């Protein structure tokens, strides 16, 4: 297994979170593969090419879920771009340990930029568009015509484009993005998300007619027997 995710940076902060890469035989990695299958078979007539991942509040694990989902999709020989649209607390560049001097905001603010600043990871088929420098007006940038053009540009360069966004109840960014993409996933945390907050988050997406694909329940305790099943070699 390679010891790098970024093109020139060693793994540090992100390794333990990227379980689909670090421990592909684990129960958690299998759960991400099931999520991948659900997305890929959601609509056979109209495949989902652009997907938003958001959460109700902070610290619910949305960026980790998104990163592992991107890895599992790329592992099936699909080309994937992971775009960090959380322009308030970006995490994707930290998870994959890539530079963040240029990124999404650079492209949105510089119309003359022709080459997207995509960072290649050591995972085949997976590239990252980091957030770039944080702007004073994230919602306005994400709601701009330039962002619509960028989404189309990204879609033309990959089979799947996955978008990270801030929590939906904190700011309007996720709602703005969700109306422009094929679908949205809502991440909630089994140990911390309150029922009423999850209901409010779902209602916020429904109000703008976003295509809510489903809810990802994060931080679920699993049966140790499943861990044993996925972790041991078969012995016929």
Secondary structure, 3 states (H helix, E strand, C coil): CCCECECCCECCCCCCCCHHHHCCCCHHHHHHHHHHHHHHCCCCCCCCCEEEEEECCCCCCHHHHHHHHHHHHHCCCCCEEEEECCCCCCCHHHHHCCCCCCCHHHHHHCCCCCCCCCEEECCCCEEEECCCCCCCCHHHHHCCHHHHHHHHHHHCCCCEEEEECCCCCCCCHHHHHHCCCCEEEEEEECCCCCHHHHHHHHHHHHHCCCCEEEEEEECCCCCHHHHHHHHCCCCC
